Amino acid sequence: MEVLVFKLFVYSLFFTFISLIVFNQIISHEIKDKVRQLNNINYSLKKEQKKEILLKTDWVVRTSPERLQKLSEKYYPQLRLSPSKGENIEFINQEIEKN
């Protein structure tokens, strides 16, 4: 009887250890996968931040007053642009009806 109980104990211990090893491998794989996903997200985020910096820099350069002044002087004969006057702007009053 004692031998049977001992064998049962050994087998249950063996099964427990095998289960823990399998569980550990599954969790380890999931953690590696999540870390890989996180790294991809971080890479994409940094890439988008670099694009944003580049676009902001481009915007500053393109809208600089000196550049706009040069462009307006260069293309004035073709476009005939002139500063807008206040009398050329009409304001539209809209009333919101409350029901």
C-alpha positions in Angstrom: 0.0 0.0 0.0 2.8 2.4 0.9 4.5 1.7 -2.4 1.3 2.6 -4.3 0.9 5.8 -2.4 4.6 6.7 -3.0 4.2 5.9 -6.8 1.1 8.1 -6.9 2.9 10.9 -5.1 5.9 10.6 -7.5 3.6 10.6 -10.6 1.6 13.6 -9.3 4.8 15.4 -8.6 6.2 14.6 -12.0 2.9 15.7 -13.7 3.0 18.9 -11.7 6.5 19.7 -12.8 5.7 19.0 -16.4 2.6 21.2 -16.2 4.7 24.0 -14.7 7.3 23.7 -17.4 4.6 23.9 -20.1 2.8 26.7 -18.4 6.2 28.6 -18.1 6.9 28.1 -21.8 3.4 29.4 -22.8 3.7 32.4 -20.6 7.3 33.1 -21.8 6.2 32.9 -25.4 3.3 35.3 -24.8 5.5 37.8 -23.0 8.0 37.7 -25.9 5.2 38.3 -28.3 3.9 41.2 -26.3 7.4 42.7 -26.1 7.7 42.4 -29.8 4.4 44.1 -30.4 5.4 46.9 -28.0 8.7 47.4 -29.8 6.8 47.7 -33.1 4.5 50.2 -31.6 7.4 52.2 -30.2 9.2 52.2 -33.5 6.0 53.4 -35.3 5.5 56.1 -32.7 9.1 57.4 -33.1 8.7 57.3 -36.9 5.5 59.4 -36.7 7.2 61.8 -34.3 10.1 62.3 -36.7 7.6 62.9 -39.5 5.8 65.5 -37.4 9.0 67.3 -36.6 9.8 67.3 -40.3 6.4 68.6 -41.3 6.5 71.4 -38.6 10.0 72.4 -39.8 8.7 72.4 -43.4 5.7 74.5 -42.4 7.9 77.1 -40.7 10.2 77.4 -43.7 7.3 77.6 -46.2 5.3 80.2 -44.2 8.2 82.4 -43.2 7.4 86.1 -43.9 10.6 86.6 -45.9 9.8 83.7 -48.2 6.2 84.8 -48.7 7.3 88.3 -49.4 9.7 87.1 -52.1 7.0 84.9 -53.6 4.4 87.7 -53.7 6.9 89.9 -55.4 7.9 87.2 -57.9 4.3 86.3 -58.8 2.6 89.6 -58.4 2.3 90.3 -62.2 0.6 86.9 -62.7 -1.7 86.9 -59.7 -2.2 90.6 -59.0 -2.7 90.0 -55.3 -3.4 92.9 -53.1 -4.0 93.1 -49.3 -7.6 92.7 -48.4 -9.5 95.6 -47.0 -12.0 95.5 -44.2 -14.8 96.9 -46.5 -14.4 93.8 -48.8 -15.4 91.5 -46.0 -19.0 90.9 -45.2 -20.1 89.4 -41.9 -23.1 87.1 -42.0 -25.2 87.2 -38.8 -26.9 83.9 -38.2 -29.5 83.6 -35.5 -30.1 80.2 -33.9 -33.8 79.5 -33.4 -34.6 78.0 -30.1 -37.5 75.7 -30.1 
